[in-house]
Amino acid sequence: MARTPYLWDAAMYARPGKRATLARADSGIVIDGFLRSGNTFSVAAFAISNGPDIHVGRHLHGAPHILRAVRLRLPTVVLIRRPGDAASSYLVRRPTLTPDDALLEYLDFYRTAWRVRDGFVVGLFEDVVTNFGGVIETVNERFGTSFAPYRPTQENEAAAFELVEEMNRLECRGEVIETHVGRPSAHREQRKAEIRKLMQRPRTLQRLQQADDLFAQYADRATTSMSQS
């Protein structure tokens, strides 16, 4: 379905929970990426700085969402994390999948989104968690917007993580699930260490190298954009 974006759009429209966060013509911004790439923190930080009234296309985790956002000419941030870290964190959340499954999904997402790379800003996970305000400044420079950059004050950090947990509760029917919540978790870190051992098989290492090479292309664009803003 990633290669038939209009069918993907129709599938999202048919699901109320997805339709609510789907990019639309009046969205202020779209922030999306592969699962476990700083999605929830980014959206929370943006809301803390800019208020809750701006519609943000978010949390659909499909490359067709990026294609749609670019097609609508919306300010768009594609979040990306190093593939080994993203895949291992994703597998904590989806334990029925294999490392190969996770890496194939990662490759499909970012290869598809790469087709419209001139229409979005890259948000590296490391920048998202340490300098999200800089990512938004790059968005403003690239798209001519005037969003308020996030400032990581103690008050803002507390408010952002509170909002992260609130979004997790909504997703998980009132509970904060440690395998799902978009903040640091000791439980997840232990499980990720176990998963990394599974990623040492030759076929998996080959896919991981392909994903690392693709990540490097995105990282190069992010570095160039941040240096120019």
N, C-alpha and C positions, 0 to 999 in steps of 0.2 A: 504493500500500500504506500510505502515511502516514495515509490516511483509513479504513483497516480494521486497527486496531491488533492485533486478535487474530490475523489472518493474519500480520502482521509478527512477532508473538511466536512463532508456529509456525515461521516461516522461520528465526528465530534459534535456536530449539531444535534444528532439524535440522542445524545447523552447529556442530560441537564447539568450534571456535575462538571463535565468537560466543557460544555458550551459556555459556562460562566467565566472560564479563564481563557477562552479562545480569543486570539487576536481579532479585532474588529476595526472598522474604519475609524472609530472615535477613540481607540486605545491611545493612551499617552506614550506607552513604551511596551516593548516585548522583551522579557528576560527569560531565557530558557536554555536548557542544555541536557546532556545525558544525566540520568539519575545520579545522585551523590556528588554533584559538582558545585555545590554551593547555591543551589536554586532557592531554597527556602530562606536562607540568611539574606541573600541578595534582595529578594522581594520584601522581606521584613525591613531591611536597612533602607530601601527606597521609600517604603511607606513611612518610616520614622522621620525621614528628612522632608518628604513631600506631601504627607497627609494621605488619608485613605480614599480621597475622592477621584484620584486619577486611575482610570482602568488600566491594569497591567495584564498583558497576555503572558501566561506563565504556566508552569507545572504540567505541561502536556508531554514533554520529553520525547517528542518525535520530530525528526528533521522536516517533515511537511509543515510543521508549525513555523519553522524558520522561513521556508519557501513562501508561505502565506504572508508572513510579516513583511518580507522584502517586496512581495508583489503589491502589498498595500502601502508601500513606501513609509513604513513606520520606523521610528528609532528602535533599533534592535540590538540586543546584547546576546551573543552566543557564549555561554559558559563552558569551560573545558577544564578538565583535571587530568593529571598524568594517568595514562590508562591502567597501569598496575594498581594505583590507589583507587581510581574510580571503579574498576571492575571488582576488586576485593570488597569494597564497601557495598557495592550493589549486591554482591552474592550473600552478604550478611542479611540483607533484606529479602532476597529471593533464594533461599537455600536449596530449592529444587533444581536450580540451573547449575551448569558447569562453568568453569573459567572460560572454556572455548565459546560457550553461548554468550557470555557477557562481553567478551572481546569482539565477537562478530557483530553484536548489537552496537557496540561502540564504533566500530569501523563503518557500519552502515550509516549511522547517524552523521558522523563527521565527514564522510565521503560525500554524502548527499548534500549536506549543508554547504560544503566547499564550493558547489556550483554557483552559489550566490554570494560569495565571500566579499564582494565589493559593496554589498548592501547591509553589512552589519559590523559591529565592533566586537572584538574578542575580549572576553573577561576570563583571564586565567584564575584558577582557583586560589592560587597564592595571593594574587592581587585582590580578589574578592574578600578574603578573610583578613587581610592586613591593610588594604588601601582601596576600599570600595568607592570612596569619594573620588579617587583618581579615575576609576572606571567611568563614573558618571560625568566627570569633567571631559573625558574623551568623547563620550556620547554628545555632550553639548557642543563640542568643537566640530564633530563630524556631521551632526544633523541640525545644527543651528537652534538647538533647544536651550532652555534656561532652567533645567532641573537643579534643585538644591543638592549639592554633594553631601554625602553622609560623612559625619565627623565622629570618630570612634571615642567619644567621651564615655566616662563611666556610666553616666545616665543613659546615653543612647545605647550602649552595649547591653545594659540590663533590659531596656525596653525592647530591643531587637530580639534578644533570646526569649523574652516573655512571649513575644508575638510568634516566634518560631514554635514554641511549645503549644500555643493556642492553635496554630494551623495544623500541628500534628494531632491535637485532640479532635479537631474537626474531621480529619482524614480517618482517624482510628476510633471514631464513635465514642469520644469522651475520655479516652485513655492516652497517656504518654507512653508510647512503645519505644524502648531503647534501641531496637533494631531499625526504627524508622525515623526518629526525631532528628532534625537537621542541625545538631550541635554536637560537640565532642562527647564521646561516650566510652568509658573504660571497657564496658561489655563488648562493644563493637571492635575495639582495638585488639582484644584478645582473639576474637573470632577471625579477624582479618589476617592475623599472623598465621593461623592455621591454613587459611585459604591460599596464602602466598606460597606455601609449600606445594600445593597442588598445581601451581602455575609454572613449575619447573620442568614439566614434561616437554619433550622436544617439539611436538606439534603446537602446544600452547605457547612456548617461547617464540616460535616463528610468528604466530599471530600477534603476540605482544610486541615484537619488533616492528611489525607493520603498523601497529597502533602507535608506537613510540615515534615512528617516522612521521606519521600524520599529525600527531600532537606537535612535533617540532615545527611543522608548517604553520599551524595556528599560533604557536608561541612567537614565531618570528613576526607575524602580523600584529600581535598584541604589543610586542616590544616597539615596533615601528610606530604604531598609533600612539602609544603612551609618550614616546619621545617627541612626537610632533605636536602634542596637545599642550 
